[in-house]
Amino acid sequence: MILFFLTLFLSQGNALHGRVSTQRTDADILKMLGSARDQADSWVEAYLDDLNTKAFGNAAADKLAKKIGDVRKQQHKWELSVWTVAQLQPEEYIETEMGSGRVLIMGTTKTAAARGIAPMSKADQPLGYVVTAPAEVLSRILMEGLKRDLLDYTELVEFGGSDAESSAMFRAWKSAWFDAQALYCKTNPGGKFTDLNNEAQTCRTETTSKSKQ
């Protein structure tokens, strides 16, 4: 089952890479990137849990586990703070800040429909639903989250004596990061970001791109 999921993800990721602006809608791309981020996040957490079990009596393992654990907590706090629903309708309230640009809202079928969410029942009754950040914000969250996962995964597998680049999953997540960066720049012309080499970059604007042609 895991192999099937990985094969499906890799084939979809290869189809996605390099076609951010023409072949798919932003919503399609964000859905794919969200899946990549969720997968990367779950694998890093699994490696980190395994490292924590080995940390007892192993100073190096304990130090790395605490370092990565602390950094990931800071990442999660940033994801919670970078965006939330700015305006709530009457009868709505935020139940949970989920991170990764998602908020669980409690409202009604009526308030859900007003947000373009099609409830299964037409009767006006209590309903919980997830509201997601707009593309210009969500692309940044996914870009930063994937970068964090790539860095953490690299440290974890190299600590165990393996090479991260030899992993098909790692290469797929890295490809997804470039797609997230492309969408971030598409929706944030002139935006600032830090690349995978930790170097500051600026998204090209249309004017800048034309001037260099």
N, C-alpha and C positions, 0 to 999 in steps of 0.2 A: 504493500500500500504506500509506504514512504517512497519507494523507488518510483512508483507510478506518478505520485504527486510531484516529485522532483523533476521527472522527465517532462511532465506537462508544463511545470513552471519554467523550465529552461527553454522549451520550445516556444512558449509564449513570450518569454523575455527576449529571445533572439529576434522574434518577429517585431517586437516593440522597438528595439534599439535602433536609433538612426532615423526613425520615422515619426518623431514627436510632433512635428508641425503640420504634416500632411495627411497621414493615413488614419489617424484616430482622433476622437474628440478628447478634450482635456479630461473629461470625466472618466473615459476609458483608461487613459494613461494613469490617472491618479489611483484608480482601482487596482491596476497592475502593480504600481509602485507600493501601494499599501500592503498588498500580498507579499511582496518582496521584503518589505520592512518587517512585517509580522513574522515571516519565516526566519529572517536573520536574527531578529530579537530573541525568538524562542531557542534557536540553536546556541546563541551566546549564553543565554541564561542556563541552558543545560550544561554547557562546558564549565560555567562558573560554579554551578552546584557541585559538579564533579571535583573541581579544584578545591572547593571548601571542605569536602570530605577528606581530601589529602593534606589539608593545611595543618592538621594537628601534628605537632612535632616536626613540622617542616617550615622553617622560618621563611624561605624564599616563596613557597606556595602561599603561605599566610599573608605575606606582604603584598603579593600580586592580587590575591583575592580581595583584600581590603581596598587596594587602590582602584581596581576596576569596579568594585561594588559602589564605592563612594562616587566615582565619576558618573556611573549610570544613574545613581539617585539624583545627581545634579541635572543630568540630561532630562530626566522625567519631570523634575520641578520646572525646568525651563519650558518644556512642552505644555505643561499645565498653565504657565503664566503668559505664554506668547499669544494665546487667543482664547476667547470665550464668546458666547453669544452676547452681542452688544445690546440687543433689544428683545425683551420677552413680551409675549402677548398676555392679555388678561387670562388667568387660569393656568399659566405656565410657570414652572419653576425648575431650576437646575437640580437634578437628583445626584448626578455624578460627573465630575470632570474626569474624563477617561484618558486624556493625553492624546498625542498624535493628531491633534486638531479635531477631536471628537468630544461631544458633550451629550450626556443622556438627559433628556428633558421629560418631565412629567407634565402632561397637558390633557387634552381631550381629542376625540376624533375630529372635532371641528377645528381645533388649533393645528392639528397635524395636517389636515387638508389645506389650511391656509398657507402652510409652508411647502405645499406641493407634494406632501407625503400621502399616498392613497391608503386610507385605513381599510381593513377588511370588513368592518361594520359601518353602516351609514348612521346608526344610532349614536347620538352624542353621549359618549361615556368616557371615563378616564382611560388614558393611553400613554405609554412611554415610548419615546422614539429618539433616535440618534440624529443630531444635527452636526454637520461637518463644516469645517472652515472653508472659506472660498479658496479657489485654486492658487491665488497669489500667496496665500499664507500656508496652505497645506503643502504646497510644493517645497517651501522652505523647511517646514517641519520634517518632511520625509527625507529631504536632502541631508539635513543635519543628523537625523536619526540613523540613516544608512551609513553615513561616515563614521559615526560613533560605533556602530556595530562592526564595521570593517576593521577599525582600529583595535577594538576589544578582541575580536575573533583572531586577528593576527597575533596579538600577544599571547592569547590562551593556547593556540595550537603550537606556536613556536616554543612556548614553555615546555610543551610536551614532546618537543623534538621533531615536529612536522612543519611542512611548508604551506602556508595559507594559500599561496598562488596555485598550488597543485590541486586545490579543491574546486570542483565544478560549481558548487554552490557559491563559493567566494567570488568566483569570476562572474557568476550571474548577478550577485548583489552589487558588484563593482560596476557592471554594465548598467544596472538599475540606477546607481548613483548618478551616472552621467546623464541618464534620461531625466532624472529628477532635477539635476542642475540645468539641463536644457529647458525644461518647463518652467523652472523658477525664473530663468532669464527671459523667457518668452512673456511671462506675466509680470515681471518686475524689471523693465528696461532700465539699465544703469544701476541695478542693484549690486550690493557688495556681498561677497561670500568668500569662504576659505576653501581651497581645493584639497584634494586628497594628500597633497604634499605639504599641507599646512601653509600654503602661500596665499596671500590676499589677492583676490581677483575682482574685476568689475565686469558686470554683464554689458555686452555691446548694445548700444542703441541702434536703431535703424539708420540714423544719421551717421554714426561712427562707422558702421559697416560699409555704407556707401562711399564714405570718404577714403576708405582703404582699398577700394576696388580699382 
